[in-house]
Amino acid sequence: MPDARLVDTKATFAAFSHVLDARLLRALADLGFARPTLVQTKAIPLALENKDILARAWTGSGKTAAYCIPLVQKVLNAKSGSTGSSENATRALILVPTRELSEQVSAHLKGLLKYCDPEIAVANVCSGNTNHLQRTVLADKPDIVIATPSRALSLLQSKVLSLTSLDSLVIDEADLILSYGHDEDIKQIFAGGHLPKVYQSFLMSATMTEDVETLKGLALRKPVILKLEEDEDDAANLTQYSVRCSEVDKFLLTYVILKLKLVKGKCILFVNDVERCYRLKLFLEQFSIKSCVLNSELPLNSRYHVVQEFNKGVYDYIIASDENAGKDEEDSDESDDESWRPRENLKKHKKTKGTTKGITRKPPPALPLSSENGMVHPHRPTQSRRSGNNAEKAGTASTEFRVA
Ligand SMILES: Nc1ncnc2c1ncn2[C@@H]1O[C@H](COP(=O)(O)OP(=O)(O)OP(=O)(O)O)[C@@H](O)[C@H]1O
């Protein structure tokens, strides 16, 4: 449920009955969506007028439905035969940075399509299905495809996915997608002749970053820009402290900070490389401070296990490394886990130092972590950042600090 301040109290979904299919309205009612959020009120009619949209609104403000509702409606229109052919064709592609998000979007669409099944088919090609299964699913030309850019590109290049009938392209989490190492893939999707000449694009983002500007140039033509957040940026909610000390004192200082509870509650400690994770863990163990280690050398299952243990309270401290272990993730099963990418916080941190631009197929696959109510998630939490802030006020959220 979005923050009450993000809901449009003057609007109802019923007011969209002239543009939205009754089945969609029924599904929205079943989902408990009585009123649209602000971003939905603005985006839905504009999207149905085929405008390119850049929507910037807080996490948890309902951006997913803001593009999914018009997407579904447009597919229904196209399939009704009045505005197009009823032949099977992929008409919408939703690009997301991580598999986790693809699952959320897929679940959301499933709810919206409750009464349109089987008329509209959705394929989430980020999920753990085998290539063979994905080929079979895509052979039926599902109406809506959800993919990470790397997956979409490989399916396009192998001609398993065809976008010749594409009506709508969505880039969700546009502020994160490039920092998750997808920049080359995205460029190739746009430059590789995979897209038709005319289609509508949506860029959905929680923040306005240089990456969003880059994507805007690539994906949008004369977009309507919806800016539905206050001019408050994340940094306004953060306090950053730094202590200059010698290398030999760093671990000791970390111990003192934890021991004296200068940092309260759960804590994520960032270090520069994998080896240092273990060194700091061993160091803290000498003082009976238990911690767990999280880095890109651990297998996927272990990483999730570590995060779960942290969330359950088995450990109060995660020592995490940003270092890219350098393994070729492209062909392994784990390549699907694109949640193992730098966190937006890290990106912003680097940005302030002016070092993020020109990302190629990098970047250090830092951490899939974000914290919400003290819980760590392998992805940015879906709740409003504001609720995260409240949690911090309540003293329950985790803290992050860097032992460089
Ligand atoms: N109009 C609405 N009425 C009630 N609940 C809603 C409405 N729109 C969205 N929600 C719910 O609010 C929550 C947050 O929505 P959503 O995940 O779409 O936000 P978002 O802006 O896309 O966030 P993110 O930036 O993380 O992608 C979800 O649980 C969603 O089901």
The ligand as an SDF file (V2000), in Angstrom:
LIG
                    3D

 31 33  0  0  0  0  0  0  0  0999 V2000
   -3.4330    2.6450   -6.4490 N   0  0  0  0  0  0  0  0  0  0  0  0
   -2.9880    1.8160   -5.5240 C   0  0  0  0  0  0  0  0  0  0  0  0
   -3.7760    1.4920   -4.4750 N   0  0  0  0  0  0  0  0  0  0  0  0
   -3.3220    0.6260   -3.5370 C   0  0  0  0  0  0  0  0  0  0  0  0
   -2.1070    0.0370   -3.5540 N   0  0  0  0  0  0  0  0  0  0  0  0
   -1.2920    0.3450   -4.5740 C   0  0  0  0  0  0  0  0  0  0  0  0
   -1.6780    1.2260   -5.6190 C   0  0  0  0  0  0  0  0  0  0  0  0
   -0.6680    1.3250   -6.4930 N   0  0  0  0  0  0  0  0  0  0  0  0
    0.3110    0.5370   -6.0390 C   0  0  0  0  0  0  0  0  0  0  0  0
   -0.0510   -0.0580   -4.9000 N   0  0  0  0  0  0  0  0  0  0  0  0
    0.7590   -0.9580   -4.0680 C   0  0  0  0  0  0  0  0  0  0  0  0
    1.7910   -0.1600   -3.4980 O   0  0  0  0  0  0  0  0  0  0  0  0
    2.9910   -0.9040   -3.3850 C   0  0  0  0  0  0  0  0  0  0  0  0
    4.1180   -0.1340   -4.0350 C   0  0  0  0  0  0  0  0  0  0  0  0
    3.8630   -0.0210   -5.4190 O   0  0  0  0  0  0  0  0  0  0  0  0
    5.0270   -0.2170   -6.4930 P   0  0  0  0  0  0  0  0  0  0  0  0
    5.8790   -1.3810   -6.1480 O   0  0  0  0  0  0  0  0  0  0  0  0
    4.3850   -0.2050   -7.8110 O   0  0  0  0  0  0  0  0  0  0  0  0
    5.8490    1.1100   -6.2820 O   0  0  0  0  0  0  0  0  0  0  0  0
    7.0210    1.6160   -7.1870 P   0  0  0  0  0  0  0  0  0  0  0  0
    6.9200    3.0860   -7.2300 O   0  0  0  0  0  0  0  0  0  0  0  0
    7.0090    0.8870   -8.5000 O   0  0  0  0  0  0  0  0  0  0  0  0
    8.2690    1.1930   -6.3660 O   0  0  0  0  0  0  0  0  0  0  0  0
    9.7360    0.8710   -6.9350 P   0  0  0  0  0  0  0  0  0  0  0  0
   10.4010    2.1940   -7.1710 O   0  0  0  0  0  0  0  0  0  0  0  0
   10.3520    0.0740   -5.8420 O   0  0  0  0  0  0  0  0  0  0  0  0
    9.5930    0.0570   -8.1970 O   0  0  0  0  0  0  0  0  0  0  0  0
    2.7200   -2.2500   -4.0320 C   0  0  0  0  0  0  0  0  0  0  0  0
    2.4250   -3.1670   -3.0040 O   0  0  0  0  0  0  0  0  0  0  0  0
    1.4940   -2.0140   -4.8810 C   0  0  0  0  0  0  0  0  0  0  0  0
    0.7140   -3.1890   -5.0210 O   0  0  0  0  0  0  0  0  0  0  0  0
  1  2  1  0
  2  3  1  0
  2  7  2  0
  3  4  2  0
  4  5  1  0
  5  6  2  0
  6  7  1  0
  6 10  1  0
  7  8  1  0
  8  9  2  0
  9 10  1  0
 10 11  1  0
 11 12  1  0
 11 30  1  0
 12 13  1  0
 13 14  1  0
 13 28  1  0
 14 15  1  0
 15 16  1  0
 16 17  2  0
 16 18  1  0
 16 19  1  0
 19 20  1  0
 20 21  2  0
 20 22  1  0
 20 23  1  0
 23 24  1  0
 24 25  2  0
 24 26  1  0
 24 27  1  0
 28 29  1  0
 28 30  1  0
 30 31  1  0
M  END
$$$$
